[in-house]
Protein backbone atom coordinates (compact mmCIF):
# COMPACT_ATOMS: atom_id res chain seq x y z
CA UNK A 1 0.00 0.00 0.00
CA UNK A 2 0.93 3.68 -0.26
CA UNK A 3 0.94 4.36 3.49
CA UNK A 4 4.74 4.55 3.78
CA UNK A 5 4.98 7.29 1.16
CA UNK A 6 1.98 9.15 2.57
CA UNK A 7 3.20 8.98 6.18
CA UNK A 8 6.66 10.28 5.23
CA UNK A 9 5.15 13.19 3.31
CA UNK A 10 2.73 13.80 6.21
CA UNK A 11 5.64 13.92 8.67
CA UNK A 12 7.49 16.49 6.56
CA UNK A 13 4.27 18.47 6.06
CA UNK A 14 3.85 18.63 9.85
CA UNK A 15 7.45 19.73 10.20
CA UNK A 16 6.73 22.61 7.82
CA UNK A 17 3.61 23.57 9.78
CA UNK A 18 5.63 23.56 13.02
CA UNK A 19 8.15 25.93 11.48
CA UNK A 20 5.39 28.19 10.16
CA UNK A 21 3.32 28.15 13.36
CA UNK A 22 5.53 30.40 15.48
CA UNK A 23 4.77 28.23 18.50
CA UNK A 24 1.00 28.36 18.06
CA UNK A 25 -0.82 25.06 18.51
CA UNK A 26 -3.55 26.24 16.17
CA UNK A 27 -0.90 26.85 13.52
CA UNK A 28 -0.43 23.08 13.37
CA UNK A 29 -3.79 21.62 14.37
CA UNK A 30 -6.15 24.11 12.69
CA UNK A 31 -4.92 25.24 9.30
CA UNK A 32 -6.71 26.50 6.23
CA UNK A 33 -6.45 24.91 2.81
CA UNK A 34 -3.94 27.47 1.51
CA UNK A 35 -1.53 26.84 4.38
CA UNK A 36 -1.95 23.08 4.07
CA UNK A 37 -1.07 23.16 0.38
CA UNK A 38 1.96 25.37 1.03
CA UNK A 39 3.19 22.91 3.65
CA UNK A 40 2.59 20.02 1.25
CA UNK A 41 4.69 21.73 -1.40
CA UNK A 42 7.42 22.26 1.23
CA UNK A 43 7.33 18.53 1.99
CA UNK A 44 7.57 17.50 -1.66
CA UNK A 45 10.47 19.88 -2.25
CA UNK A 46 12.21 18.47 0.81
CA UNK A 47 11.90 14.91 -0.51
CA UNK A 48 12.79 15.61 -4.14
CA UNK A 49 15.23 18.53 -4.14
CA UNK A 50 16.83 18.62 -0.70
CA UNK A 51 17.08 14.88 -0.07
CA UNK A 52 17.04 12.80 -3.26
CA UNK A 53 18.57 15.65 -5.29
CA UNK A 54 21.24 16.62 -2.72
CA UNK A 55 20.14 20.28 -2.92
CA UNK A 56 21.27 20.35 -6.54
CA UNK A 57 18.40 19.08 -8.66
CA UNK A 58 15.00 17.45 -8.84
CA UNK A 59 13.40 15.45 -11.63
CA UNK A 60 9.62 15.16 -11.72
CA UNK A 61 8.23 12.49 -14.02
CA UNK A 62 5.03 13.67 -15.65
CA UNK A 63 2.52 11.74 -17.78
CA UNK A 64 2.34 12.82 -21.41
CA UNK A 65 -1.43 13.08 -21.10
CA UNK A 66 -3.88 13.52 -18.23
CA UNK A 67 -5.72 10.48 -19.54
CA UNK A 68 -2.69 8.30 -18.79
CA UNK A 69 -2.27 7.24 -15.16
CA UNK A 70 1.18 5.66 -14.64
CA UNK A 71 -0.06 2.63 -12.75
CA UNK A 72 1.41 -0.14 -14.90
CA UNK A 73 4.81 -0.92 -16.40
CA UNK A 74 3.55 -0.21 -19.92
CA UNK A 75 2.23 3.21 -18.92
CA UNK A 76 5.61 4.21 -17.48
CA UNK A 77 6.78 4.75 -21.04
CA UNK A 78 4.43 7.73 -21.20
CA UNK A 79 6.26 9.60 -18.43
CA UNK A 80 8.43 12.57 -19.35
CA UNK A 81 11.08 14.11 -17.06
CA UNK A 82 10.84 17.74 -15.98
CA UNK A 83 14.18 19.02 -14.62
CA UNK A 84 14.54 21.61 -11.86
CA UNK A 85 17.81 23.20 -10.80
CA UNK A 86 16.76 25.20 -7.75
CA UNK A 87 14.49 24.76 -4.74
CA UNK A 88 12.64 27.95 -5.59
CA UNK A 89 11.99 26.83 -9.17
CA UNK A 90 10.52 23.50 -8.03
CA UNK A 91 8.51 25.17 -5.26
CA UNK A 92 6.97 27.64 -7.73
CA UNK A 93 6.03 25.03 -10.34
CA UNK A 94 4.42 22.64 -7.86
CA UNK A 95 1.87 25.37 -7.15
CA UNK A 96 1.03 25.62 -10.86
CA UNK A 97 -0.77 23.41 -13.32
CA UNK A 98 -0.31 20.62 -14.31
CA UNK A 99 1.77 19.75 -11.24
CA UNK A 100 -0.83 21.04 -8.81
CA UNK A 101 -3.60 18.98 -10.37
CA UNK A 102 -1.51 15.80 -10.45
CA UNK A 103 -0.17 15.97 -6.90
CA UNK A 104 -3.04 17.63 -5.03
CA UNK A 105 -6.06 15.96 -6.62
CA UNK A 106 -7.38 13.26 -4.22
CA UNK A 107 -8.33 11.10 -7.20
CA UNK A 108 -5.05 11.73 -9.00
CA UNK A 109 -1.85 9.71 -9.22
CA UNK A 110 0.36 11.78 -6.94
CA UNK A 111 1.74 8.85 -4.91
CA UNK A 112 3.12 6.82 -7.83
CA UNK A 113 4.41 9.99 -9.51
CA UNK A 114 6.28 10.95 -6.35
CA UNK A 115 7.67 7.41 -6.06
CA UNK A 116 8.95 7.41 -9.66
CA UNK A 117 10.28 10.96 -9.35
CA UNK A 118 12.28 10.38 -6.18
CA UNK A 119 13.84 7.22 -7.66
CA UNK A 120 14.65 9.00 -10.93
CA UNK A 121 16.14 11.98 -9.08
CA UNK A 122 18.43 9.78 -6.98
CA UNK A 123 19.16 7.49 -9.93
CA UNK A 124 18.49 3.78 -10.25
CA UNK A 125 22.19 2.95 -10.55
CA UNK A 126 23.05 4.97 -7.45
CA UNK A 127 20.40 3.15 -5.46
CA UNK A 128 21.64 -0.27 -6.61
CA UNK A 129 25.38 0.26 -6.32
CA UNK A 130 25.77 2.72 -3.45
CA UNK A 131 22.66 2.60 -1.26
CA UNK A 132 20.96 -0.73 -0.63
CA UNK A 133 22.73 -3.48 1.29
CA UNK A 134 22.08 -6.04 -1.45
CA UNK A 135 21.52 -4.92 -5.04
CA UNK A 136 19.71 -8.19 -5.79
CA UNK A 137 17.14 -7.89 -3.03
CA UNK A 138 16.93 -4.14 -2.39
CA UNK A 139 13.56 -2.86 -3.62
CA UNK A 140 11.26 0.09 -3.02
CA UNK A 141 8.07 -1.97 -2.94
CA UNK A 142 8.25 -5.18 -0.93
CA UNK A 143 6.05 -8.21 -0.38
CA UNK A 144 2.30 -7.64 -0.71
CA UNK A 145 2.98 -4.18 -2.10
CA UNK A 146 4.30 -2.77 1.19
CA UNK A 147 6.65 0.20 1.31
CA UNK A 148 10.17 -0.86 2.26
CA UNK A 149 12.62 0.74 4.67
CA UNK A 150 14.77 1.60 1.67
CA UNK A 151 12.02 3.81 0.27
CA UNK A 152 11.37 5.58 3.58
CA UNK A 153 15.09 6.24 3.97
CA UNK A 154 15.32 7.46 0.38
CA UNK A 155 12.62 10.05 1.08
CA UNK A 156 14.04 11.10 4.46
CA UNK A 157 17.79 11.05 3.72
CA UNK A 158 17.99 10.92 -0.07
CA UNK A 159 19.68 7.52 0.23
CA UNK A 160 17.93 4.16 -0.03
CA UNK A 161 19.81 2.65 2.87
CA UNK A 162 18.41 -0.60 4.22
CA UNK A 163 18.67 -0.02 7.98
CA UNK A 164 17.68 2.36 10.77
CA UNK A 165 20.64 2.12 13.16
CA UNK A 166 23.13 4.99 13.36
CA UNK A 167 25.83 5.12 10.71
CA UNK A 168 27.20 1.96 9.12
CA UNK A 169 28.25 -1.47 10.32
CA UNK A 170 30.76 -3.91 8.87
CA UNK A 171 30.46 -7.67 8.91
CA UNK A 172 33.27 -10.03 7.95
CA UNK A 173 37.01 -9.51 8.07
CA UNK A 174 39.88 -7.96 6.15
CA UNK A 175 40.87 -11.43 4.98
CA UNK A 176 37.46 -12.59 3.79
CA UNK A 177 36.13 -9.20 2.81
CA UNK A 178 33.72 -6.76 4.40
CA UNK A 179 29.96 -6.60 4.03
CA UNK A 180 28.86 -3.03 4.79
CA UNK A 181 25.36 -2.32 6.12
CA UNK A 182 24.24 1.30 6.04
CA UNK A 183 21.80 3.04 8.37
CA UNK A 184 20.90 6.61 9.28
CA UNK A 185 23.80 8.78 7.98
CA UNK A 186 22.91 11.84 10.06
CA UNK A 187 20.27 13.29 12.35
CA UNK A 188 17.15 13.61 10.15
CA UNK A 189 14.54 16.34 10.13
CA UNK A 190 11.81 13.85 11.08
CA UNK A 191 12.22 10.65 13.08
CA UNK A 192 11.24 7.01 12.91
CA UNK A 193 9.94 4.46 15.43
CA UNK A 194 9.25 0.78 14.78
CA UNK A 195 7.16 -1.95 16.37
CA UNK A 196 9.79 -4.42 15.16
CA UNK A 197 12.16 -3.01 17.78
CA UNK A 198 9.52 -3.45 20.48
CA UNK A 199 9.16 -7.09 19.45
CA UNK A 200 12.94 -7.67 19.49
CA UNK A 201 12.88 -8.61 15.83
CA UNK A 202 16.57 -7.76 15.29
CA UNK A 203 15.70 -4.15 14.46
CA UNK A 204 17.67 -1.38 16.16
CA UNK A 205 16.41 2.17 15.66
CA UNK A 206 19.34 4.45 16.42
CA UNK A 207 19.47 7.69 18.38
CA UNK A 208 19.56 9.73 15.17
CA UNK A 209 16.16 8.51 14.02
CA UNK A 210 14.74 8.60 17.55
CA UNK A 211 15.99 12.16 18.14
CA UNK A 212 15.27 14.12 14.93
CA UNK A 213 15.51 17.87 14.44
CA UNK A 214 11.71 18.28 14.70
CA UNK A 215 9.36 16.49 17.13
CA UNK A 216 7.74 14.40 14.40
CA UNK A 217 8.10 10.63 14.02
CA UNK A 218 7.07 8.22 11.27
CA UNK A 219 5.71 5.10 12.98
CA UNK A 220 5.97 1.63 11.43
CA UNK A 221 3.65 -0.86 13.12
CA UNK A 222 2.60 -4.17 11.56
CA UNK A 223 3.54 -3.03 8.05
CA UNK A 224 1.44 0.13 8.40
CA UNK A 225 2.90 3.63 8.61
CA UNK A 226 1.43 6.56 10.51
CA UNK A 227 2.73 9.65 12.36
CA UNK A 228 3.33 10.90 15.90
CA UNK A 229 4.09 14.56 16.57
CA UNK A 230 4.27 17.23 19.26
CA UNK A 231 3.03 20.79 18.84
CA UNK A 232 4.70 22.26 21.92
CA UNK A 233 7.74 24.25 20.66
CA UNK A 234 9.61 23.55 23.89
CA UNK A 235 9.77 19.79 23.20
CA UNK A 236 13.31 18.55 22.62
CA UNK A 237 13.00 15.56 20.22
CA UNK A 238 16.23 14.08 21.62
CA UNK A 239 15.02 14.03 25.22
CA UNK A 240 13.35 10.78 26.24
CA UNK A 241 13.04 11.53 29.97
CA UNK A 242 10.64 14.47 30.11
CA UNK A 243 6.83 14.02 29.99
CA UNK A 244 5.24 15.37 26.84
CA UNK A 245 2.06 15.53 24.85
CA UNK A 246 1.93 13.79 21.47
CA UNK A 247 -0.67 13.69 18.74
CA UNK A 248 -1.25 10.63 16.60
CA UNK A 249 -2.40 10.76 12.99
CA UNK A 250 -3.22 7.85 10.70
CA UNK A 251 -3.79 9.09 7.17
CA UNK A 252 -5.89 6.00 6.45
CA UNK A 253 -7.83 6.14 9.71
CA UNK A 254 -10.48 8.64 8.60
CA UNK A 255 -10.03 10.41 11.92
CA UNK A 256 -12.77 12.85 12.79
CA UNK A 257 -11.20 13.72 16.15
CA UNK A 258 -7.71 14.57 17.33
CA UNK A 259 -5.93 11.72 19.12
CA UNK A 260 -3.87 13.21 21.94
CA UNK A 261 -1.53 11.09 24.04
CA UNK A 262 0.11 12.07 27.33
CA UNK A 263 3.45 10.30 27.62
CA UNK A 264 5.15 10.03 31.03
CA UNK A 265 8.47 8.15 30.94
CA UNK A 266 9.35 5.71 33.77
CA UNK A 267 5.73 5.47 34.93
CA UNK A 268 4.78 2.08 33.53
CA UNK A 269 1.31 1.03 34.75
CA UNK A 270 1.40 -1.56 37.52
CA UNK A 271 -0.36 -4.27 35.53
CA UNK A 272 2.48 -4.30 32.96
CA UNK A 273 5.91 -5.86 33.27
CA UNK A 274 7.62 -4.59 30.13
CA UNK A 275 5.05 -2.44 28.31
CA UNK A 276 5.34 -4.71 25.28
CA UNK A 277 2.85 -7.38 26.32
CA UNK A 278 0.41 -8.92 23.87
CA UNK A 279 -2.79 -6.91 23.82
CA UNK A 280 -1.05 -3.61 24.49
CA UNK A 281 -1.67 -0.90 21.91
CA UNK A 282 0.90 -1.21 19.14
CA UNK A 283 1.32 2.59 19.11
CA UNK A 284 1.97 2.61 22.86
CA UNK A 285 4.59 -0.08 22.32
CA UNK A 286 6.28 1.99 19.60
CA UNK A 287 6.29 5.00 21.94
CA UNK A 288 8.02 2.96 24.64
CA UNK A 289 10.92 2.13 22.32
CA UNK A 290 11.98 5.78 22.80
CA UNK A 291 10.33 6.83 26.06
CA UNK A 292 11.24 3.85 28.23
CA UNK A 293 8.66 2.49 30.62
CA UNK A 294 6.20 5.21 29.72
CA UNK A 295 2.62 5.55 30.82
CA UNK A 296 0.57 6.52 27.77
CA UNK A 297 -2.86 8.07 28.41
C-alpha positions in Angstrom: 0.0 0.0 0.0 0.9 3.7 -0.3 0.9 4.4 3.5 4.7 4.6 3.8 5.0 7.3 1.2 2.0 9.1 2.6 3.2 9.0 6.2 6.7 10.3 5.2 5.2 13.2 3.3 2.7 13.8 6.2 5.6 13.9 8.7 7.5 16.5 6.6 4.3 18.5 6.1 3.8 18.6 9.8 7.4 19.7 10.2 6.7 22.6 7.8 3.6 23.6 9.8 5.6 23.6 13.0 8.2 25.9 11.5 5.4 28.2 10.2 3.3 28.1 13.4 5.5 30.4 15.5 4.8 28.2 18.5 1.0 28.4 18.1 -0.8 25.1 18.5 -3.6 26.2 16.2 -0.9 26.8 13.5 -0.4 23.1 13.4 -3.8 21.6 14.4 -6.2 24.1 12.7 -4.9 25.2 9.3 -6.7 26.5 6.2 -6.4 24.9 2.8 -3.9 27.5 1.5 -1.5 26.8 4.4 -2.0 23.1 4.1 -1.1 23.2 0.4 2.0 25.4 1.0 3.2 22.9 3.7 2.6 20.0 1.3 4.7 21.7 -1.4 7.4 22.3 1.2 7.3 18.5 2.0 7.6 17.5 -1.7 10.5 19.9 -2.3 12.2 18.5 0.8 11.9 14.9 -0.5 12.8 15.6 -4.1 15.2 18.5 -4.1 16.8 18.6 -0.7 17.1 14.9 -0.1 17.0 12.8 -3.3 18.6 15.6 -5.3 21.2 16.6 -2.7 20.1 20.3 -2.9 21.3 20.4 -6.5 18.4 19.1 -8.7 15.0 17.5 -8.8 13.4 15.4 -11.6 9.6 15.2 -11.7 8.2 12.5 -14.0 5.0 13.7 -15.7 2.5 11.7 -17.8 2.3 12.8 -21.4 -1.4 13.1 -21.1 -3.9 13.5 -18.2 -5.7 10.5 -19.5 -2.7 8.3 -18.8 -2.3 7.2 -15.2 1.2 5.7 -14.6 -0.1 2.6 -12.7 1.4 -0.1 -14.9 4.8 -0.9 -16.4 3.5 -0.2 -19.9 2.2 3.2 -18.9 5.6 4.2 -17.5 6.8 4.8 -21.0 4.4 7.7 -21.2 6.3 9.6 -18.4 8.4 12.6 -19.3 11.1 14.1 -17.1 10.8 17.7 -16.0 14.2 19.0 -14.6 14.5 21.6 -11.9 17.8 23.2 -10.8 16.8 25.2 -7.7 14.5 24.8 -4.7 12.6 27.9 -5.6 12.0 26.8 -9.2 10.5 23.5 -8.0 8.5 25.2 -5.3 7.0 27.6 -7.7 6.0 25.0 -10.3 4.4 22.6 -7.9 1.9 25.4 -7.1 1.0 25.6 -10.9 -0.8 23.4 -13.3 -0.3 20.6 -14.3 1.8 19.8 -11.2 -0.8 21.0 -8.8 -3.6 19.0 -10.4 -1.5 15.8 -10.4 -0.2 16.0 -6.9 -3.0 17.6 -5.0 -6.1 16.0 -6.6 -7.4 13.3 -4.2 -8.3 11.1 -7.2 -5.0 11.7 -9.0 -1.8 9.7 -9.2 0.4 11.8 -6.9 1.7 8.9 -4.9 3.1 6.8 -7.8 4.4 10.0 -9.5 6.3 10.9 -6.3 7.7 7.4 -6.1 8.9 7.4 -9.7 10.3 11.0 -9.4 12.3 10.4 -6.2 13.8 7.2 -7.7 14.6 9.0 -10.9 16.1 12.0 -9.1 18.4 9.8 -7.0 19.2 7.5 -9.9 18.5 3.8 -10.2 22.2 2.9 -10.5 23.1 5.0 -7.5 20.4 3.1 -5.5 21.6 -0.3 -6.6 25.4 0.3 -6.3 25.8 2.7 -3.4 22.7 2.6 -1.3 21.0 -0.7 -0.6 22.7 -3.5 1.3 22.1 -6.0 -1.4 21.5 -4.9 -5.0 19.7 -8.2 -5.8 17.1 -7.9 -3.0 16.9 -4.1 -2.4 13.6 -2.9 -3.6 11.3 0.1 -3.0 8.1 -2.0 -2.9 8.3 -5.2 -0.9 6.0 -8.2 -0.4 2.3 -7.6 -0.7 3.0 -4.2 -2.1 4.3 -2.8 1.2 6.6 0.2 1.3 10.2 -0.9 2.3 12.6 0.7 4.7 14.8 1.6 1.7 12.0 3.8 0.3 11.4 5.6 3.6 15.1 6.2 4.0 15.3 7.5 0.4 12.6 10.1 1.1 14.0 11.1 4.5 17.8 11.1 3.7 18.0 10.9 -0.1 19.7 7.5 0.2 17.9 4.2 0.0 19.8 2.6 2.9 18.4 -0.6 4.2 18.7 0.0 8.0 17.7 2.4 10.8 20.6 2.1 13.2 23.1 5.0 13.4 25.8 5.1 10.7 27.2 2.0 9.1 28.3 -1.5 10.3 30.8 -3.9 8.9 30.5 -7.7 8.9 33.3 -10.0 7.9 37.0 -9.5 8.1 39.9 -8.0 6.1 40.9 -11.4 5.0 37.5 -12.6 3.8 36.1 -9.2 2.8 33.7 -6.8 4.4 30.0 -6.6 4.0 28.9 -3.0 4.8 25.4 -2.3 6.1 24.2 1.3 6.0 21.8 3.0 8.4 20.9 6.6 9.3 23.8 8.8 8.0 22.9 11.8 10.1 20.3 13.3 12.3 17.2 13.6 10.1 14.5 16.3 10.1 11.8 13.9 11.1 12.2 10.7 13.1 11.2 7.0 12.9 9.9 4.5 15.4 9.2 0.8 14.8 7.2 -2.0 16.4 9.8 -4.4 15.2 12.2 -3.0 17.8 9.5 -3.5 20.5 9.2 -7.1 19.5 12.9 -7.7 19.5 12.9 -8.6 15.8 16.6 -7.8 15.3 15.7 -4.2 14.5 17.7 -1.4 16.2 16.4 2.2 15.7 19.3 4.4 16.4 19.5 7.7 18.4 19.6 9.7 15.2 16.2 8.5 14.0 14.7 8.6 17.6 16.0 12.2 18.1 15.3 14.1 14.9 15.5 17.9 14.4 11.7 18.3 14.7 9.4 16.5 17.1 7.7 14.4 14.4 8.1 10.6 14.0 7.1 8.2 11.3 5.7 5.1 13.0 6.0 1.6 11.4 3.6 -0.9 13.1 2.6 -4.2 11.6 3.5 -3.0 8.0 1.4 0.1 8.4 2.9 3.6 8.6 1.4 6.6 10.5 2.7 9.6 12.4 3.3 10.9 15.9 4.1 14.6 16.6 4.3 17.2 19.3 3.0 20.8 18.8 4.7 22.3 21.9 7.7 24.2 20.7 9.6 23.6 23.9 9.8 19.8 23.2 13.3 18.6 22.6 13.0 15.6 20.2 16.2 14.1 21.6 15.0 14.0 25.2 13.4 10.8 26.2 13.0 11.5 30.0 10.6 14.5 30.1 6.8 14.0 30.0 5.2 15.4 26.8 2.1 15.5 24.8 1.9 13.8 21.5 -0.7 13.7 18.7 -1.3 10.6 16.6 -2.4 10.8 13.0 -3.2 7.8 10.7 -3.8 9.1 7.2 -5.9 6.0 6.4 -7.8 6.1 9.7 -10.5 8.6 8.6 -10.0 10.4 11.9 -12.8 12.9 12.8 -11.2 13.7 16.2 -7.7 14.6 17.3 -5.9 11.7 19.1 -3.9 13.2 21.9 -1.5 11.1 24.0 0.1 12.1 27.3 3.5 10.3 27.6 5.1 10.0 31.0 8.5 8.2 30.9 9.3 5.7 33.8 5.7 5.5 34.9 4.8 2.1 33.5 1.3 1.0 34.7 1.4 -1.6 37.5 -0.4 -4.3 35.5 2.5 -4.3 33.0 5.9 -5.9 33.3 7.6 -4.6 30.1 5.0 -2.4 28.3 5.3 -4.7 25.3 2.8 -7.4 26.3 0.4 -8.9 23.9 -2.8 -6.9 23.8 -1.1 -3.6 24.5 -1.7 -0.9 21.9 0.9 -1.2 19.1 1.3 2.6 19.1 2.0 2.6 22.9 4.6 -0.1 22.3 6.3 2.0 19.6 6.3 5.0 21.9 8.0 3.0 24.6 10.9 2.1 22.3 12.0 5.8 22.8 10.3 6.8 26.1 11.2 3.9 28.2 8.7 2.5 30.6 6.2 5.2 29.7 2.6 5.6 30.8 0.6 6.5 27.8 -2.9 8.1 28.4 
